[in-house]
Amino acid sequence: MLSQYSASSRLREDVLNPPSEIEVQALWFEQLYPRELTTDDGRTVEIVQPGFWNHGGGPDFTRAVARFRKEGQSEEQLTIGNVEVHLRPGDWNAHGHDADPAYNDTILHVVWESKGSKAFFPATASFRRVPQIVLGSQLVAPWAELQPLCAGVLHRPLPGAMAGRCSPALAALPAEQVAEILRAAGLYRLRQKARRWYWRRQLAGPQQMLFEALAEALGFHANQIPMRLTAQRLPWSKLRGLSHEERLAHLFGLAGFLPDESVARLRVEPKAWLRNLWEIWWKARGELDYALLPKSQWKLAGQRPLNRPERRLAALAQLVPRLPELQSALKARDPEPFAKVLLGIRDSFWEKHATLTGTPLKAPCRLIGEERVDDILINIFWPIISLDEPEAAERGMRLIHAAANGAARVASQRLLTSRLTSKQLREGLIQQGLLQVFRDYCQADCSSCRDCTFPEQIKSWAKF
Ligand code: SF4
């Protein structure tokens, strides 16, 4: 490929600009560097896996695997973590990663160049120095020759992972057999989720289990744990006896989202909302002092305004009086009324705000949108149904059209399920199966597929 592309670059008359940051990310993703690189602290590092390319918030590559060596000695353990890419060393601090705990697991800082005499040592918020690689001087060929290769991957949607060793074996199977393998993995995942809710139902009762499950789902990955803790510390049985404003005051107060100072800085509408709640909260606070959540429990950086935990807490408050309706829909095994309740909740203040201090949203937005509802059906409704009626849950999961999701997209690029139709790829059960295979095999692999047993398993299934 290099000889093919280098001819065109030799004919190039215009001067090629240095790469942009996304192009340096593409160089890293395509592994256009020798297997062993040198870090700024004089070590040799073997890049076993460059990691999964993350196009959302947080580090650029997740779950990279590297082996550091010093003076020809191999360290005993592989190092697994994230990789952050920038053009220059100082960008680490300029982008605030030195104070952001989301970058604490960074194992390599990859930069294009390091100019000037002043040395810069990137460090995490936990004060750990991050080894740095200057990639521009360690590529397999000059940038002019590699630029066309990078341009080849920089088409939208950007890839998240390379196809794995199992992809040819999967591609050799009939599409329906691939779909059945993934459905079986999806059922396994459904049973795992159901088992968890089973124990919670035994311990806390069906209403409280559902309340905690909804709170966790509203936490949407980043804030699942603090949302669940809030629902455990303020159980449904306590909240149902309160007025709506009292519920809001308790939930926001316990979660640490009622600012008790600088109220004067707020706009008129948030200030009125907050005053109302403070009137209730200052009297109730003493009783809940032991259970207050520290603000550090919440992940706020990098959250889209519509996913802010304040809006999720407001949604949870609205769901308290509607829990019996949701419970009836569960008993009837009917996802439609369940979804209707979720989509129907309204809050005149939080539909227009993402935070108390920020500017209001341009247009009112539902507290729970359709994608989140599908997610709740997949992760809560059908797993709970499967506790008592697994066949009904399997049928329901086959009928759900799951929204495109970043993790499933990366999983499908890795396993290269190109044989599946787009309808099959959107089937809830198949998407769950993809996520399960990705979790059990790809996320456990540290050998760039070499030691993974999944391809051999596929070959054994191919015989049947
Ligand atoms: S780690 Fe295993 S399952 Fe994942 S892509 Fe590689 S071979 Fe496939």
Residues whose N, C-alpha, C, O or C-beta is under 5 A from the ligand:
A	BS01	SF4	G164 R165 C166 R414 L415 Y441 C442 D445 C449 C452 F454
